[in-house]
Amino acid sequence: MMSKLLILDYQKCQPGRCESGVCAAAQACTLHLIEQEEPYNIPMLYAQACRGCMKCAQACPFDALEMV
């Protein structure tokens, strides 16, 4: 069985609309697998290490993260 992978839909991601430009999903990730270089920048996702807790997806107000 193939494992699932977390993906970030860059069309939906709007860090400029998150509080102070800081990605809400990045703040919710306890493993720090979503990083922003600076506020208002699009975050980078390190999905290979994701454990699938989906805290990031629940925190994202734009539904930009999903497990596929």
N, C-alpha and C positions, 0 to 999 in steps of 0.2 A: 504494500500500500504506500502510495506517495504521500509524503508529509505536506502540510499546507504551508503557505508562505504569506507573510504580511506584505501588502503593497500600499504605497502612498500615491494617490491620484493627484498629480501636480496641477491638474486643471481645477480641482476643487479646493486645494490648499490655499488659504488666505491668511498668512501669519500677520499681515498688517491689520487685520480685524480682531486678532486675539489681544488680550489685555497687554498693553505696553509693547506690542509687537512680538511678544514671546509666545511661541507655539504651545498651546495648551496640552497637546499630545506629548510633546517633548517633556514637559513638566510632569506628566502622569507616568511616564515610563520609568519604572523602578530599576531597570537594567541600563538606563541611559543609552538606549539604542537609537534614539532620535536626537539629533544635535543641530543646533543653529550656530553659525559662526558669530552672528550678531542679531539683535532684535530686528524684526521685519524681513529678514532673509528667509528664503525657503529652506526648511530643514532637510537634513540628509538622514536617510533611514538605513540602518545596518540590520536588515531583516534576517540574515543567516543565523544570528544568535537569538532571535526572538523565541520565547517559550510559549507564546500564544495566550497570554493572560487577557489581552484585549483592553487593558486599562487605557491605553493610548486612544484606541478607537472610540471608547466610551467618552473620553474627555474632549475629543475633537468636535467643535460645534458645526463643522462643515461636512462631516461624514467622509473625510478624505482618506481614511484608512480602512482597509478590509482584508480579511483572510481569504485567500483563494487556494 
